[in-house]
Every structure is written in structure tokens, then in C-alpha cells.
Amino acid sequence: GAHWLRRQEPQLFERTARVAEVHAFLVLQLTGEFATSWASADPTGFFDLGHHRYSTEILDVLGLGAGQMPRAERPGTVLGRVSASAAEATGLGAGTPVVAGGGDGQAAGLGTGTLGAGSAYLNLGTASVSGVYSPDYATDPAFRTMASLSGDGFIFEVCLRTGTFLVDWFVKGVFGA
């Protein structure tokens, strides 16, 4: 990302006006607004999820300013509306609201109602992903802390990359099925 660009392409880095993750880039293309959600800003490593703001300490180390980062809003916030030119290019309706979203794990939490204390989800696919809701911010090497797409609270997520392959292996190995 930005650190690599600063070291490998310093002239290009100096000319960099904005730094965006995929969500912010798509919002910009669709609406003309340079904005994202807390949930999408967090994985960049520049965002202080516990305080819902970019970390000036990290940005300073990277030689970036807060003005280069997209405006970060609560998940569910309308960030803008599809412009006429984006509507023509995509087939979406002009004026359609573009909402601050998040990643697939966060969407799984929202879709399964993992929105309050004691709720959790398990998603089995290429990877096995599970998450538990917490009203309080915490970090630990055992899990990844993400913003809940409800806009309140956090999801503590773990991911096992072998997913259903591991489940299949276990069932065949233990039960001979």
C-alpha cells in the first residue's frame, strides 16, 4: 500500500492526492463524494476503529495527511447519490442512495442478526468464518475486531481458511462417511 509506494516510488507518492480503499473508490466513482464507512476504512490499518477516526500517529509515520483520506462515516449512512454520468455508465438509477457498507464478514453478521450481546454467526464456505458481537471495543491476537454494520458495537471475527474442506475431512476421518 502506501508504505510500499513511499519506498519504491517516492516521486509518485509525493504526487498522491488521495488514498482510498475499494469502497471509497467506488463511492467516488458513483457519487463524486470521497467517502467510506468505518467498517471499510478499518482494514487499511490507518483507521482507529475504537475512536472512529484516522490515526494521526500512523498517518504521520507514513507521511500522509488526514485530508488525503476519505471521509469516514457510520455504517448505514447515505454517502451520496448516483450521479447522472455514473447512472449512464452503470445502468443504476440516477439519484439512487449509496450507503456506507462493509465487508462480507460484517454483512454476514448483519444478515444473521448478530447485532446484540450474546449473538454470533458461523459462515461455512471456502473459509470458515465466525464472529461474535460486542458492545465494547477490544483487540486480541486471537481475533480481528471489526465495526458492526449496525453502526453500534463491534464484531470479533476469526477465520479458518480451509473452510468446508476441513469439515469434509473431519467428517470422513471421524465418521468414515
Secondary structure, DSSP 8 states (H G I E B T S, - for coil): -HHHHHHH-HHHHHT------HHHHHHHHHHS--EEEHHHHGGGS-EETTTTEE-HHHHHHHT--GGGS-EEE-TT-EEEE--HHHHHHH---TT-EEE----HHHHHHHHTT--STT-EEEEESSSEEEEEEESS---BTTBEEEE-TTSSSEEEEEEETTHHHHHHHHHHHHH--
